């Protein structure tokens, strides 16, 4: 597994998930449940992880949507 992007924005996270779903790319969201520890303030980024075999197509998909960056 490799990290594709990380974000603290829950709306962007949902958008990224939709982009990857539409492209047929399997992914996992790491650190999604950390909000219980942080009291929901969104300080810790959620990471989208993919298998290495999807790296090129996933990066291309997010670059086409101008979403390949960490925030």
N, CA, C and O atoms as a CHARMM CRD file, in Angstrom:
* protein
*
  284
    1    1 UNK  N      0.84700  -1.18000   0.00000 PROA 1      0.00000
    2    1 UNK  CA     0.00000   0.00000   0.00000 PROA 1      0.00000
    3    1 UNK  C      0.89100   1.24200   0.00000 PROA 1      0.00000
    4    1 UNK  O      1.92000   1.29800   0.67300 PROA 1      0.00000
    5    2 UNK  N      0.46300   2.21900  -0.76800 PROA 2      0.00000
    6    2 UNK  CA     1.17400   3.49500  -0.80500 PROA 2      0.00000
    7    2 UNK  C      0.17100   4.61900  -0.56700 PROA 2      0.00000
    8    2 UNK  O     -1.01900   4.49000  -0.85400 PROA 2      0.00000
    9    3 UNK  N      0.68300   5.71300  -0.03900 PROA 3      0.00000
   10    3 UNK  CA    -0.16200   6.88200   0.21400 PROA 3      0.00000
   11    3 UNK  C     -0.33000   7.66600  -1.07700 PROA 3      0.00000
   12    3 UNK  O      0.64900   8.03400  -1.72700 PROA 3      0.00000
   13    4 UNK  N     -1.56800   7.91400  -1.43800 PROA 4      0.00000
   14    4 UNK  CA    -1.84900   8.69100  -2.64100 PROA 4      0.00000
   15    4 UNK  C     -1.95400  10.17100  -2.28800 PROA 4      0.00000
   16    4 UNK  O     -1.21100  10.99000  -2.82800 PROA 4      0.00000
   17    5 UNK  N     -2.85400  10.51300  -1.40000 PROA 5      0.00000
   18    5 UNK  CA    -3.00000  11.89200  -0.91500 PROA 5      0.00000
   19    5 UNK  C     -3.45900  11.86100   0.53700 PROA 5      0.00000
   20    5 UNK  O     -3.93700  10.84400   1.04000 PROA 5      0.00000
   21    6 UNK  N     -3.30000  13.00300   1.19200 PROA 6      0.00000
   22    6 UNK  CA    -3.85300  13.15900   2.53400 PROA 6      0.00000
   23    6 UNK  C     -4.52600  14.52100   2.62300 PROA 6      0.00000
   24    6 UNK  O     -4.08200  15.49400   2.01400 PROA 6      0.00000
   25    7 UNK  N     -5.59900  14.56800   3.39100 PROA 7      0.00000
   26    7 UNK  CA    -6.37300  15.79800   3.50100 PROA 7      0.00000
   27    7 UNK  C     -7.06500  15.87800   4.85900 PROA 7      0.00000
   28    7 UNK  O     -7.38600  14.86000   5.47200 PROA 7      0.00000
   29    8 UNK  N     -7.28300  17.08900   5.30400 PROA 8      0.00000
   30    8 UNK  CA    -8.06100  17.32400   6.52500 PROA 8      0.00000
   31    8 UNK  C     -9.47800  17.78200   6.19600 PROA 8      0.00000
   32    8 UNK  O    -10.30100  17.95100   7.09600 PROA 8      0.00000
   33    9 UNK  N     -9.76100  17.98100   4.92800 PROA 9      0.00000
   34    9 UNK  CA   -11.05900  18.47700   4.47300 PROA 9      0.00000
   35    9 UNK  C    -12.00400  17.29500   4.19900 PROA 9      0.00000
   36    9 UNK  O    -11.77400  16.53700   3.25700 PROA 9      0.00000
   37   10 UNK  N    -13.05800  17.12800   5.00300 PROA 10     0.00000
   38   10 UNK  CA   -13.95800  15.99300   4.80300 PROA 10     0.00000
   39   10 UNK  C    -14.72600  16.04800   3.48500 PROA 10     0.00000
   40   10 UNK  O    -15.06400  15.00300   2.92900 PROA 10     0.00000
   41   11 UNK  N    -15.00300  17.22900   2.98300 PROA 11     0.00000
   42   11 UNK  CA   -15.70200  17.36300   1.69700 PROA 11     0.00000
   43   11 UNK  C    -14.78200  16.92200   0.56000 PROA 11     0.00000
   44   11 UNK  O    -15.20300  16.20400  -0.34900 PROA 11     0.00000
   45   12 UNK  N    -13.53400  17.35500   0.62000 PROA 12     0.00000
   46   12 UNK  CA   -12.56500  16.94500  -0.40000 PROA 12     0.00000
   47   12 UNK  C    -12.32700  15.43900  -0.33700 PROA 12     0.00000
   48   12 UNK  O    -12.18700  14.79000  -1.37400 PROA 12     0.00000
   49   13 UNK  N    -12.28000  14.88600   0.85600 PROA 13     0.00000
   50   13 UNK  CA   -12.09000  13.44700   1.00900 PROA 13     0.00000
   51   13 UNK  C    -13.19700  12.68100   0.29300 PROA 13     0.00000
   52   13 UNK  O    -12.93500  11.69000  -0.38800 PROA 13     0.00000
   53   14 UNK  N    -14.41800  13.13900   0.44900 PROA 14     0.00000
   54   14 UNK  CA   -15.55200  12.51000  -0.22500 PROA 14     0.00000
   55   14 UNK  C    -15.42800  12.63600  -1.74300 PROA 14     0.00000
   56   14 UNK  O    -15.73100  11.69700  -2.47900 PROA 14     0.00000
   57   15 UNK  N    -14.98700  13.78900  -2.19600 PROA 15     0.00000
   58   15 UNK  CA   -14.79900  14.01000  -3.63500 PROA 15     0.00000
   59   15 UNK  C    -13.71000  13.09100  -4.19100 PROA 15     0.00000
   60   15 UNK  O    -13.87800  12.50100  -5.25800 PROA 15     0.00000
   61   16 UNK  N    -12.59600  12.96800  -3.46900 PROA 16     0.00000
   62   16 UNK  CA   -11.51300  12.09100  -3.89600 PROA 16     0.00000
   63   16 UNK  C    -11.98000  10.64000  -3.96900 PROA 16     0.00000
   64   16 UNK  O    -11.63200   9.91300  -4.89900 PROA 16     0.00000
   65   17 UNK  N    -12.75800  10.23300  -2.99300 PROA 17     0.00000
   66   17 UNK  CA   -13.28900   8.87400  -2.98300 PROA 17     0.00000
   67   17 UNK  C    -14.19500   8.64200  -4.19800 PROA 17     0.00000
   68   17 UNK  O    -14.14900   7.57900  -4.81600 PROA 17     0.00000
   69   18 UNK  N    -15.00700   9.62800  -4.53200 PROA 18     0.00000
   70   18 UNK  CA   -15.89600   9.50600  -5.69500 PROA 18     0.00000
   71   18 UNK  C    -15.09600   9.40900  -6.98800 PROA 18     0.00000
   72   18 UNK  O    -15.43100   8.61500  -7.86700 PROA 18     0.00000
   73   19 UNK  N    -14.03700  10.21200  -7.11000 PROA 19     0.00000
   74   19 UNK  CA   -13.19600  10.15500  -8.30300 PROA 19     0.00000
   75   19 UNK  C    -12.56000   8.77500  -8.46600 PROA 19     0.00000
   76   19 UNK  O    -12.54200   8.21500  -9.56200 PROA 19     0.00000
   77   20 UNK  N    -12.04600   8.24400  -7.37900 PROA 20     0.00000
   78   20 UNK  CA   -11.39100   6.93500  -7.43500 PROA 20     0.00000
   79   20 UNK  C    -12.40700   5.81900  -7.68600 PROA 20     0.00000
   80   20 UNK  O    -12.13400   4.87800  -8.43100 PROA 20     0.00000
   81   21 UNK  N    -13.57400   5.93300  -7.06400 PROA 21     0.00000
   82   21 UNK  CA   -14.64100   4.95200  -7.30400 PROA 21     0.00000
   83   21 UNK  C    -15.03700   4.93200  -8.77900 PROA 21     0.00000
   84   21 UNK  O    -15.16000   3.86700  -9.38400 PROA 21     0.00000
   85   22 UNK  N    -15.23500   6.11900  -9.34700 PROA 22     0.00000
   86   22 UNK  CA   -15.64300   6.21900 -10.75200 PROA 22     0.00000
   87   22 UNK  C    -14.59300   5.63600 -11.69800 PROA 22     0.00000
   88   22 UNK  O    -14.92200   5.12500 -12.76900 PROA 22     0.00000
   89   23 UNK  N    -13.31300   5.72000 -11.28300 PROA 23     0.00000
   90   23 UNK  CA   -12.23500   5.17900 -12.11100 PROA 23     0.00000
   91   23 UNK  C    -12.00600   3.68600 -11.86000 PROA 23     0.00000
   92   23 UNK  O    -11.17400   3.06500 -12.52200 PROA 23     0.00000
   93   24 UNK  N    -12.74000   3.11300 -10.90800 PROA 24     0.00000
   94   24 UNK  CA   -12.60200   1.69500 -10.61200 PROA 24     0.00000
   95   24 UNK  C    -11.34900   1.34300  -9.83700 PROA 24     0.00000
   96   24 UNK  O    -10.84000   0.22600  -9.93900 PROA 24     0.00000
   97   25 UNK  N    -10.84900   2.29800  -9.06000 PROA 25     0.00000
   98   25 UNK  CA    -9.61000   2.10800  -8.30300 PROA 25     0.00000
   99   25 UNK  C     -9.95000   1.75900  -6.85800 PROA 25     0.00000
  100   25 UNK  O    -10.68500   2.48600  -6.18900 PROA 25     0.00000
  101   26 UNK  N     -9.41000   0.64200  -6.38900 PROA 26     0.00000
  102   26 UNK  CA    -9.61800   0.23500  -4.99500 PROA 26     0.00000
  103   26 UNK  C     -8.74000   1.09300  -4.08800 PROA 26     0.00000
  104   26 UNK  O     -7.58500   1.36700  -4.41300 PROA 26     0.00000
  105   27 UNK  N     -9.28700   1.51200  -2.95800 PROA 27     0.00000
  106   27 UNK  CA    -8.53700   2.35400  -2.02800 PROA 27     0.00000
  107   27 UNK  C     -9.01700   2.09700  -0.60700 PROA 27     0.00000
  108   27 UNK  O    -10.06500   1.49300  -0.38000 PROA 27     0.00000
  109   28 UNK  N     -8.22900   2.56800   0.33000 PROA 28     0.00000
  110   28 UNK  CA    -8.58800   2.53000   1.74900 PROA 28     0.00000
  111   28 UNK  C     -8.34500   3.91100   2.33100 PROA 28     0.00000
  112   28 UNK  O     -7.41500   4.60400   1.91800 PROA 28     0.00000
  113   29 UNK  N     -9.16900   4.31600   3.28000 PROA 29     0.00000
  114   29 UNK  CA    -8.96600   5.58500   3.97900 PROA 29     0.00000
  115   29 UNK  C     -8.40000   5.26000   5.35500 PROA 29     0.00000
  116   29 UNK  O     -9.06600   4.62700   6.17400 PROA 29     0.00000
  117   30 UNK  N     -7.17100   5.69500   5.60300 PROA 30     0.00000
  118   30 UNK  CA    -6.53000   5.48900   6.89000 PROA 30     0.00000
  119   30 UNK  C     -6.77200   6.71300   7.77100 PROA 30     0.00000
  120   30 UNK  O     -6.96000   7.82300   7.27300 PROA 30     0.00000
  121   31 UNK  N     -6.76500   6.49800   9.05800 PROA 31     0.00000
  122   31 UNK  CA    -6.91200   7.55300  10.07900 PROA 31     0.00000
  123   31 UNK  C     -8.30200   8.17200  10.09800 PROA 31     0.00000
  124   31 UNK  O     -8.47700   9.28400  10.59600 PROA 31     0.00000
  125   32 UNK  N     -9.27600   7.47800   9.57100 PROA 32     0.00000
  126   32 UNK  CA   -10.62500   8.02100   9.50200 PROA 32     0.00000
  127   32 UNK  C    -11.26800   8.12500  10.88300 PROA 32     0.00000
  128   32 UNK  O    -12.09100   9.01000  11.11900 PROA 32     0.00000
  129   33 UNK  N    -10.90300   7.23600  11.78600 PROA 33     0.00000
  130   33 UNK  CA   -11.53300   7.22500  13.09900 PROA 33     0.00000
  131   33 UNK  C    -10.73500   7.97000  14.16400 PROA 33     0.00000
  132   33 UNK  O    -11.06000   7.89200  15.34900 PROA 33     0.00000
  133   34 UNK  N     -9.71100   8.68000  13.76000 PROA 34     0.00000
  134   34 UNK  CA    -8.91000   9.44300  14.70100 PROA 34     0.00000
  135   34 UNK  C     -9.71400  10.61900  15.27400 PROA 34     0.00000
  136   34 UNK  O     -9.34500  11.18000  16.30600 PROA 34     0.00000
  137   35 UNK  N    -10.79900  10.98500  14.61100 PROA 35     0.00000
  138   35 UNK  CA   -11.60300  12.12000  15.07600 PROA 35     0.00000
  139   35 UNK  C    -12.16400  11.88500  16.47300 PROA 35     0.00000
  140   35 UNK  O    -12.46000  12.84100  17.19100 PROA 35     0.00000
  141   36 UNK  N    -12.31200  10.62500  16.86400 PROA 36     0.00000
  142   36 UNK  CA   -12.76900  10.35400  18.22800 PROA 36     0.00000
  143   36 UNK  C    -11.74200  10.82300  19.24900 PROA 36     0.00000
  144   36 UNK  O    -12.09800  11.22800  20.35600 PROA 36     0.00000
  145   37 UNK  N    -10.47800  10.76800  18.87900 PROA 37     0.00000
  146   37 UNK  CA    -9.41100  11.19600  19.77800 PROA 37     0.00000
  147   37 UNK  C     -9.17800  12.69500  19.73300 PROA 37     0.00000
  148   37 UNK  O     -8.73100  13.28800  20.71500 PROA 37     0.00000
  149   38 UNK  N     -9.47900  13.30500  18.60300 PROA 38     0.00000
  150   38 UNK  CA    -9.19600  14.73100  18.42700 PROA 38     0.00000
  151   38 UNK  C    -10.41700  15.61600  18.67700 PROA 38     0.00000
  152   38 UNK  O    -10.35300  16.82700  18.46400 PROA 38     0.00000
  153   39 UNK  N    -11.49600  15.04500  19.11400 PROA 39     0.00000
  154   39 UNK  CA   -12.73200  15.77300  19.41500 PROA 39     0.00000
  155   39 UNK  C    -13.34800  16.42200  18.17300 PROA 39     0.00000
  156   39 UNK  O    -14.02800  17.44400  18.27500 PROA 39     0.00000
  157   40 UNK  N    -13.10900  15.82700  17.00100 PROA 40     0.00000
  158   40 UNK  CA   -13.76200  16.28900  15.77800 PROA 40     0.00000
  159   40 UNK  C    -13.27300  17.60500  15.22000 PROA 40     0.00000
  160   40 UNK  O    -13.98900  18.23500  14.44100 PROA 40     0.00000
  161   41 UNK  N    -12.06700  18.05200  15.59100 PROA 41     0.00000
  162   41 UNK  CA   -11.60000  19.34800  15.10000 PROA 41     0.00000
  163   41 UNK  C    -10.93600  19.27100  13.73300 PROA 41     0.00000
  164   41 UNK  O    -10.67100  20.30800  13.12600 PROA 41     0.00000
  165   42 UNK  N    -10.66100  18.06400  13.23000 PROA 42     0.00000
  166   42 UNK  CA   -10.09400  17.90400  11.89900 PROA 42     0.00000
  167   42 UNK  C     -8.61600  18.23500  11.80000 PROA 42     0.00000
  168   42 UNK  O     -8.14500  18.62600  10.73200 PROA 42     0.00000
  169   43 UNK  N     -7.87900  18.08800  12.88000 PROA 43     0.00000
  170   43 UNK  CA    -6.45700  18.43000  12.87400 PROA 43     0.00000
  171   43 UNK  C     -5.59000  17.36800  12.21800 PROA 43     0.00000
  172   43 UNK  O     -4.51500  17.67900  11.70400 PROA 43     0.00000
  173   44 UNK  N     -6.03800  16.13000  12.22800 PROA 44     0.00000
  174   44 UNK  CA    -5.24900  15.04300  11.67200 PROA 44     0.00000
  175   44 UNK  C     -5.74400  14.70200  10.26800 PROA 44     0.00000
  176   44 UNK  O     -6.93700  14.48000  10.05900 PROA 44     0.00000
  177   45 UNK  N     -4.82200  14.66300   9.31000 PROA 45     0.00000
  178   45 UNK  CA    -5.24700  14.34700   7.93600 PROA 45     0.00000
  179   45 UNK  C     -5.63900  12.88600   7.77700 PROA 45     0.00000
  180   45 UNK  O     -5.08600  12.00100   8.43000 PROA 45     0.00000
  181   46 UNK  N     -6.59700  12.65500   6.90300 PROA 46     0.00000
  182   46 UNK  CA    -6.98600  11.30600   6.51800 PROA 46     0.00000
  183   46 UNK  C     -6.16700  10.96600   5.28700 PROA 46     0.00000
  184   46 UNK  O     -5.98300  11.80400   4.40400 PROA 46     0.00000
  185   47 UNK  N     -5.67900   9.74300   5.22800 PROA 47     0.00000
  186   47 UNK  CA    -4.82800   9.33000   4.11200 PROA 47     0.00000
  187   47 UNK  C     -5.57400   8.35600   3.21700 PROA 47     0.00000
  188   47 UNK  O     -6.20700   7.41200   3.69000 PROA 47     0.00000
  189   48 UNK  N     -5.48900   8.60000   1.91200 PROA 48     0.00000
  190   48 UNK  CA    -6.03800   7.65200   0.95100 PROA 48     0.00000
  191   48 UNK  C     -4.88000   6.77500   0.49000 PROA 48     0.00000
  192   48 UNK  O     -3.88700   7.25200  -0.06000 PROA 48     0.00000
  193   49 UNK  N     -5.03900   5.49300   0.73200 PROA 49     0.00000
  194   49 UNK  CA    -4.00700   4.51500   0.40800 PROA 49     0.00000
  195   49 UNK  C     -4.50000   3.63200  -0.73200 PROA 49     0.00000
  196   49 UNK  O     -5.67200   3.26000  -0.78800 PROA 49     0.00000
  197   50 UNK  N     -3.58100   3.30300  -1.64200 PROA 50     0.00000
  198   50 UNK  CA    -3.90700   2.44100  -2.77800 PROA 50     0.00000
  199   50 UNK  C     -2.82800   1.36600  -2.92300 PROA 50     0.00000
  200   50 UNK  O     -1.74300   1.47800  -2.35200 PROA 50     0.00000
  201   51 UNK  N     -3.14000   0.34400  -3.68300 PROA 51     0.00000
  202   51 UNK  CA    -2.14000  -0.65700  -4.01700 PROA 51     0.00000
  203   51 UNK  C     -1.20700  -0.05800  -5.06600 PROA 51     0.00000
  204   51 UNK  O     -1.62400   0.75400  -5.89200 PROA 51     0.00000
  205   52 UNK  N      0.05000  -0.46700  -5.02400 PROA 52     0.00000
  206   52 UNK  CA     1.03900   0.09200  -5.95400 PROA 52     0.00000
  207   52 UNK  C      0.65700  -0.08600  -7.41200 PROA 52     0.00000
  208   52 UNK  O      0.98900   0.75600  -8.24700 PROA 52     0.00000
  209   53 UNK  N     -0.02700  -1.15600  -7.72400 PROA 53     0.00000
  210   53 UNK  CA    -0.39800  -1.41300  -9.12100 PROA 53     0.00000
  211   53 UNK  C     -1.35800  -0.36300  -9.67700 PROA 53     0.00000
  212   53 UNK  O     -1.46700  -0.21700 -10.89500 PROA 53     0.00000
  213   54 UNK  N     -2.05100   0.36800  -8.81100 PROA 54     0.00000
  214   54 UNK  CA    -2.98300   1.42200  -9.24000 PROA 54     0.00000
  215   54 UNK  C     -2.34900   2.81100  -9.25100 PROA 54     0.00000
  216   54 UNK  O     -3.02400   3.79500  -9.55600 PROA 54     0.00000
  217   55 UNK  N     -1.06700   2.90100  -8.92400 PROA 55     0.00000
  218   55 UNK  CA    -0.43600   4.20300  -8.72200 PROA 55     0.00000
  219   55 UNK  C     -0.55000   5.12900  -9.92900 PROA 55     0.00000
  220   55 UNK  O     -0.96900   6.27700  -9.78200 PROA 55     0.00000
  221   56 UNK  N     -0.19300   4.66300 -11.09200 PROA 56     0.00000
  222   56 UNK  CA    -0.19300   5.53000 -12.27400 PROA 56     0.00000
  223   56 UNK  C     -1.59700   5.99800 -12.65000 PROA 56     0.00000
  224   56 UNK  O     -1.80900   7.18700 -12.88700 PROA 56     0.00000
  225   57 UNK  N     -2.54200   5.08800 -12.70600 PROA 57     0.00000
  226   57 UNK  CA    -3.90500   5.46300 -13.08200 PROA 57     0.00000
  227   57 UNK  C     -4.54800   6.35800 -12.01500 PROA 57     0.00000
  228   57 UNK  O     -5.31300   7.26100 -12.35600 PROA 57     0.00000
  229   58 UNK  N     -4.25400   6.12700 -10.74800 PROA 58     0.00000
  230   58 UNK  CA    -4.81900   6.95800  -9.67700 PROA 58     0.00000
  231   58 UNK  C     -4.25700   8.37300  -9.73000 PROA 58     0.00000
  232   58 UNK  O     -5.00300   9.34500  -9.61000 PROA 58     0.00000
  233   59 UNK  N     -2.95600   8.49000  -9.90800 PROA 59     0.00000
  234   59 UNK  CA    -2.34700   9.82400 -10.00400 PROA 59     0.00000
  235   59 UNK  C     -2.89400  10.57600 -11.20900 PROA 59     0.00000
  236   59 UNK  O     -3.20900  11.76200 -11.11600 PROA 59     0.00000
  237   60 UNK  N     -3.00600   9.89000 -12.32900 PROA 60     0.00000
  238   60 UNK  CA    -3.53100  10.52200 -13.54100 PROA 60     0.00000
  239   60 UNK  C     -4.97000  10.98100 -13.34000 PROA 60     0.00000
  240   60 UNK  O     -5.34400  12.07600 -13.76000 PROA 60     0.00000
  241   61 UNK  N     -5.76900  10.14300 -12.70100 PROA 61     0.00000
  242   61 UNK  CA    -7.17300  10.48600 -12.43800 PROA 61     0.00000
  243   61 UNK  C     -7.27200  11.74600 -11.59300 PROA 61     0.00000
  244   61 UNK  O     -8.05900  12.64200 -11.90000 PROA 61     0.00000
  245   62 UNK  N     -6.47800  11.81900 -10.52700 PROA 62     0.00000
  246   62 UNK  CA    -6.53400  12.99000  -9.65200 PROA 62     0.00000
  247   62 UNK  C     -5.90800  14.21800 -10.29800 PROA 62     0.00000
  248   62 UNK  O     -6.38100  15.33300 -10.07900 PROA 62     0.00000
  249   63 UNK  N     -4.86000  14.03800 -11.08300 PROA 63     0.00000
  250   63 UNK  CA    -4.26300  15.17900 -11.78900 PROA 63     0.00000
  251   63 UNK  C     -5.23600  15.78000 -12.79700 PROA 63     0.00000
  252   63 UNK  O     -5.30300  17.00100 -12.94300 PROA 63     0.00000
  253   64 UNK  N     -5.98900  14.93300 -13.48900 PROA 64     0.00000
  254   64 UNK  CA    -6.97800  15.42100 -14.44800 PROA 64     0.00000
  255   64 UNK  C     -8.04800  16.27200 -13.77500 PROA 64     0.00000
  256   64 UNK  O     -8.61100  17.17400 -14.39500 PROA 64     0.00000
  257   65 UNK  N     -8.32600  15.98500 -12.50900 PROA 65     0.00000
  258   65 UNK  CA    -9.32000  16.75300 -11.75200 PROA 65     0.00000
  259   65 UNK  C     -8.67100  17.84400 -10.89800 PROA 65     0.00000
  260   65 UNK  O     -9.34100  18.46900 -10.07600 PROA 65     0.00000
  261   66 UNK  N     -7.36200  18.07700 -11.09200 PROA 66     0.00000
  262   66 UNK  CA    -6.60000  19.06800 -10.30600 PROA 66     0.00000
  263   66 UNK  C     -6.70400  18.79500  -8.80000 PROA 66     0.00000
  264   66 UNK  O     -6.82300  19.72400  -8.00100 PROA 66     0.00000
  265   67 UNK  N     -6.65800  17.52200  -8.42700 PROA 67     0.00000
  266   67 UNK  CA    -6.80800  17.13900  -7.02300 PROA 67     0.00000
  267   67 UNK  C     -5.62000  16.33300  -6.49500 PROA 67     0.00000
  268   67 UNK  O     -5.71400  15.73900  -5.42100 PROA 67     0.00000
  269   68 UNK  N     -4.52000  16.30200  -7.22100 PROA 68     0.00000
  270   68 UNK  CA    -3.35900  15.53800  -6.77100 PROA 68     0.00000
  271   68 UNK  C     -2.42300  16.42200  -5.96100 PROA 68     0.00000
  272   68 UNK  O     -1.39100  16.87200  -6.45800 PROA 68     0.00000
  273   69 UNK  N     -2.78900  16.66400  -4.72400 PROA 69     0.00000
  274   69 UNK  CA    -1.97400  17.44900  -3.78900 PROA 69     0.00000
  275   69 UNK  C     -2.41500  17.11700  -2.36800 PROA 69     0.00000
  276   69 UNK  O     -3.52600  16.63500  -2.14700 PROA 69     0.00000
  277   70 UNK  N     -1.54200  17.37800  -1.42100 PROA 70     0.00000
  278   70 UNK  CA    -1.87300  17.19500  -0.00300 PROA 70     0.00000
  279   70 UNK  C     -2.26700  18.54800   0.58700 PROA 70     0.00000
  280   70 UNK  O     -1.71100  19.58500   0.22400 PROA 70     0.00000
  281   71 UNK  N     -3.21500  18.51800   1.48400 PROA 71     0.00000
  282   71 UNK  CA    -3.57200  19.76000   2.19300 PROA 71     0.00000
  283   71 UNK  C     -3.70800  19.50000   3.66200 PROA 71     0.00000
  284   71 UNK  O     -4.00300  20.41800   4.42700 PROA 71     0.00000
